[in-house]
Amino acid sequence: MSKKVTMHSGRAHADGKTFDPKHNDRSFDVRQADNIDKHKLRYERYWNIIDNRVYGYFDKQHVSFQEAELQYYTETFGHQLEETNAKYEKNRHPEKVKSMQEFMYSVRYAPEECYVQIGDSFGHPDMDTFHSCFMEWLDWQNTWNASHGNPFTILDVAEHFSEEVPQAHIRRVWSYVDENGKRRLGQEKALEMAGVELPETHMHDTHGNPLLDEDNNPVRSVPKRYNNRKMTFDSMARSKWIEIVRSHGIEVEDTPRTDVKHNLTKRQAIVQQLKVAEQDAQKETERVAVLQAENDTLALENHGLSLDTQIMQSETDRLSNEQQALIHKNLSLIHI
């Protein structure tokens, strides 16, 4: 049975609230979480940019993801927040001045969270296989990043094995170095400087013909909601994720689904995922039933062919016996 491969990325829920890193490193009372198997928490793996080491759920010698993110933002982007706040003060808008925590978890500047999974509650690989796939994909991401000027920085990583399906979460921030040598937040600019193209590099008219400027050259597209460089990067990253999963012998369903909605709340997304999994299981049951019926038909046909073969063999034996009898009769006539 082919498995759905999931890769989602974003900064906020449909209601505009940014994703909370506390879910990823379990910085909450897990006793209140019915979806977490407390006995499997010992298998989970975490990493953050400040401690810079892999640790487990029961290892308490580390900072939280939230603390790590705040420290990195303060050290790296503190100058950007100071400049922004200074402009607000100058323009007499002190109400717009933000603390670093407010700035960091605003939709515009929040870390991006990327979530990956293989399969669903009706079928998924074991923990070791998922871990191998994920680490290969993470290594690819880091290699690509280093070879393209480090447009993103991974802040923390979590592999969850205490929920029903193995899954992993990466939180990262996209940034670039400006003309003064300072790092600034900016996803589109970071990807542009990394050499990533827009999905549609040139503009077209309503008939699909390329638009030309006064020098008869194609007019280049500008980034917009449905034509941005992050779409190009995500497409490449998803293709690599599928390639790696397949290399581990897992059959993958890679046709985009048209029966799902996007921009849902987390609870809505979980409910939808369960419904999709049930539909997939029903389709698989129906497919198995069809294959079984075809197999039964072939078995009957083979049985019929077997009976025909036995009849033909019997007729062949009869004719052979009659031929031998005639030969003996002719030989006896010769000797008379």
C-alpha positions in Angstrom: 0.0 0.0 0.0 1.4 3.4 -1.0 1.9 5.9 1.8 1.1 9.6 1.8 4.3 11.7 2.3 3.6 14.9 4.2 5.7 18.2 4.2 4.0 21.4 5.4 5.6 24.7 6.3 4.3 28.0 7.7 4.4 30.4 10.5 0.9 30.7 11.8 -2.5 29.0 12.1 -5.5 30.0 10.1 -6.5 32.3 12.9 -3.2 34.2 12.6 -1.7 32.9 15.8 2.0 31.9 15.3 3.1 28.4 16.0 4.3 27.8 19.5 7.7 25.9 20.0 6.4 24.6 23.3 4.6 21.8 21.4 7.8 20.7 19.7 10.1 20.3 22.8 7.1 19.2 25.1 7.5 22.3 27.3 4.1 21.7 28.8 2.3 19.2 31.1 2.3 16.1 28.8 0.0 14.3 31.4 -2.8 16.4 30.0 -2.2 15.3 26.4 -4.2 12.3 25.5 -2.5 11.9 22.1 0.9 11.3 23.7 2.1 7.8 24.8 4.1 8.7 27.9 6.0 5.4 27.7 7.4 6.4 24.3 8.7 9.8 25.3 12.1 8.3 25.9 12.5 7.7 22.2 12.1 11.3 21.2 15.1 13.4 20.0 15.6 17.2 20.3 18.2 19.7 19.2 18.5 23.5 19.5 21.0 26.1 18.2 22.2 27.2 21.7 23.0 23.8 23.2 24.0 22.4 19.8 23.6 18.8 20.8 21.0 16.0 20.5 19.1 15.3 23.8 16.1 13.4 25.0 12.9 14.2 26.8 14.2 13.2 30.2 17.5 15.1 29.7 17.0 18.4 31.6 20.4 20.0 31.0 19.3 22.2 28.2 17.5 25.4 27.4 14.0 25.3 26.0 13.3 25.9 22.3 11.6 29.2 23.2 14.7 30.3 25.1 17.0 29.3 22.3 15.0 31.1 19.7 14.8 34.3 21.8 18.6 34.2 22.5 19.4 33.8 18.8 16.9 36.5 17.7 18.3 38.9 20.3 21.9 38.3 19.3 21.3 38.3 15.6 18.4 40.6 14.9 18.5 42.9 17.9 19.9 45.8 15.8 16.9 45.4 13.4 14.4 45.7 16.2 16.2 48.7 17.6 16.0 50.5 14.3 12.3 49.7 13.8 11.4 50.8 17.3 13.5 54.0 16.9 11.4 54.9 13.7 8.2 54.3 15.7 9.4 56.7 18.4 10.5 59.3 15.9 7.2 59.2 14.1 5.3 59.4 17.5 3.9 55.9 17.5 5.3 54.5 20.8 2.3 52.1 20.9 4.0 50.2 18.0 7.2 49.6 19.9 7.8 45.9 20.5 9.8 43.7 22.8 12.0 41.1 21.1 9.5 38.3 22.1 6.6 40.3 20.5 8.7 41.0 17.5 9.9 37.4 17.2 6.4 35.9 17.3 4.7 38.4 15.0 3.5 36.7 11.8 5.9 38.6 9.6 9.1 37.8 11.6 8.2 34.5 13.3 10.4 31.4 12.7 9.1 29.2 9.9 8.1 25.7 11.0 8.4 22.7 8.7 6.7 19.5 9.5 7.3 16.1 7.9 5.6 12.7 8.2 5.4 9.4 6.3 2.1 7.6 6.2 -0.7 7.9 8.7 -2.4 6.0 11.6 -3.4 3.2 9.1 0.2 2.6 8.0 3.6 4.1 8.6 7.3 3.1 8.8 8.9 2.2 12.2 10.9 4.8 14.2 14.3 3.7 12.9 13.3 3.9 9.3 11.7 7.3 9.8 14.7 8.6 11.6 17.0 7.5 8.8 14.8 9.2 6.2 14.6 12.4 8.2 18.3 12.6 8.9 19.1 12.2 5.2 16.7 14.9 4.3 18.0 17.2 7.1 21.6 16.6 5.9 20.5 17.5 2.3 18.9 20.7 3.6 22.1 21.7 5.5 24.3 20.9 2.5 22.1 23.0 0.2 22.0 25.8 2.7 25.8 25.9 3.0 26.3 25.9 -0.7 23.9 28.8 -1.3 25.2 31.3 1.2 23.3 30.1 4.3 19.9 31.8 3.6 18.3 30.0 6.5 19.3 29.1 10.1 17.8 26.1 11.8 16.9 27.1 15.3 15.6 23.7 16.7 14.6 20.2 15.6 12.3 17.7 17.2 11.6 14.1 16.3 8.3 12.9 17.9 7.8 9.2 18.4 5.3 9.3 21.3 2.3 10.2 19.1 0.5 7.7 16.8 2.6 8.4 13.7 6.4 9.3 13.7 6.9 12.9 12.7 9.5 15.7 12.8 9.5 19.5 13.2 12.1 21.9 12.0 11.9 25.6 13.0 14.2 28.0 11.1 14.6 31.6 10.2 15.3 33.1 6.7 17.8 36.0 6.6 20.4 37.8 4.4 23.4 40.0 4.9 22.8 43.6 3.9 25.3 46.1 2.4 26.6 46.9 5.9 27.4 43.3 6.7 24.4 42.9 9.1 22.0 40.0 9.0 18.4 40.9 8.5 15.2 39.0 8.5 13.7 38.5 5.0 12.6 35.2 3.4 12.1 36.4 -0.2 15.3 38.5 -0.2 17.3 35.6 1.3 16.1 33.1 -1.3 16.8 35.7 -4.1 20.3 36.2 -3.0 20.7 32.3 -2.8 19.9 32.2 -6.5 16.4 30.7 -6.2 14.1 31.6 -9.1 10.4 32.4 -9.1 8.1 29.6 -10.3 7.1 31.9 -13.2 10.1 34.0 -14.1 8.4 36.1 -16.7 5.0 37.8 -17.0 2.3 36.8 -19.5 -0.9 38.3 -20.7 -4.4 36.7 -20.3 -3.8 34.5 -23.3 -0.5 33.1 -22.0 1.7 35.2 -24.3 4.9 36.7 -22.9 4.8 40.4 -22.1 7.6 42.4 -23.8 9.1 45.7 -22.7 9.9 48.7 -25.0 13.1 46.9 -26.1 11.2 43.8 -27.0 12.6 41.9 -24.0 10.4 39.6 -21.8 9.2 41.3 -18.7 10.4 39.6 -15.5 7.8 38.6 -12.9 7.7 40.1 -9.5 7.2 38.1 -6.3 3.6 37.7 -5.1 1.5 35.4 -3.1 1.2 32.7 -5.7 4.5 33.2 -7.4 7.3 33.5 -4.9 10.7 31.9 -4.4 9.6 29.9 -1.3 7.3 27.9 -3.6 10.3 27.0 -5.8 12.3 25.9 -2.7 9.4 23.9 -1.2 8.8 22.1 -4.4 12.5 21.1 -4.5 12.5 20.1 -0.8 9.3 18.0 -1.2 10.7 16.2 -4.3 13.9 15.4 -2.3 11.8 14.2 0.7 9.9 11.8 -1.6 13.1 10.6 -3.3 14.7 9.8 0.0 11.6 8.0 1.3 11.5 5.9 -1.8 15.2 5.0 -1.6 14.3 3.2 1.7 11.9 0.9 -0.2 8.7 2.7 0.8 6.0 3.0 -1.9 4.9 6.7 -2.0 1.7 8.3 -3.1 3.0 11.5 -4.7 -0.1 12.7 -6.7 -1.3 16.0 -5.2 -4.6 15.5 -3.4 -7.6 17.6 -4.4 -9.9 16.4 -1.6 -8.1 18.3 1.2 -8.4 21.9 2.5 -5.5 24.1 3.5 -5.0 26.9 6.1 -6.8 25.0 8.8 -6.4 25.1 12.5 -4.3 22.3 14.0 -7.5 20.5 15.3 -9.2 20.9 12.0 -6.1 19.5 10.2 -6.0 16.5 12.5 -9.7 15.8 11.9 -9.2 16.1 8.1 -6.1 13.8 8.2 -8.1 11.1 10.0 -10.9 11.4 7.5 -8.4 11.2 4.6 -6.8 8.1 6.2 -10.2 6.4 6.6 -11.0 7.1 2.9 -7.6 5.8 1.9 -8.2 2.6 4.0 -11.6 2.1 2.4 -10.1 2.5 -1.1 -7.4 0.0 -0.3 -10.0 -2.4 1.0 -12.0 -2.1 -2.2 -8.8 -2.5 -4.2 -8.0 -5.7 -2.4 -11.5 -7.0 -2.9 -11.2 -6.3 -6.7 -7.8 -8.0 -6.8 -9.2 -11.0 -4.9 -12.1 -11.3 -7.3 -9.7 -11.2 -10.2 -7.6 -13.8 -8.6 -10.6 -16.1 -8.0 -11.6 -15.7 -11.7 -8.1 -16.6 -12.8 -8.2 -19.6 -10.5 -11.5 -20.8 -12.0 -10.1 -20.2 -15.5 -6.9 -22.1 -14.6 -9.1 -24.9 -13.2 -11.0 -25.0 -16.5 -7.8 -25.1 -18.5 -6.6 -27.9 -16.2 -9.7 -30.0 -17.0 -9.4 -29.3 -20.7 -5.8 -30.4 -20.5 -6.8 -33.7 -18.7 -9.5 -34.4 -21.4 -7.0 -33.7 -24.2 -4.4 -35.9 -22.5 -7.0 -38.7 -22.2 -8.0 -38.4 -25.8 -4.3 -38.4 -26.8 -3.7 -41.6 -24.8 -6.8 -43.3 -26.4 -5.6 -42.4 -29.9 -2.1 -43.6 -29.1 -3.5 -46.9 -27.8 -5.6 -47.4 -31.0 -2.6 -46.6 -33.1 -0.5 -49.2 -31.3 -3.4 -51.8 -31.7 -3.5 -51.1 -35.5 0.3 -51.5 -35.7 0.2 -54.9 -33.9 -2.8 -56.0 -36.2 -0.9 -55.1 -39.3 2.2 -56.9 -38.1 0.2 -60.0 -37.4 -1.3 -59.9 -40.9 2.2 -59.6 -42.4 3.4 -62.8 -40.7 0.4 -64.9 -41.8 
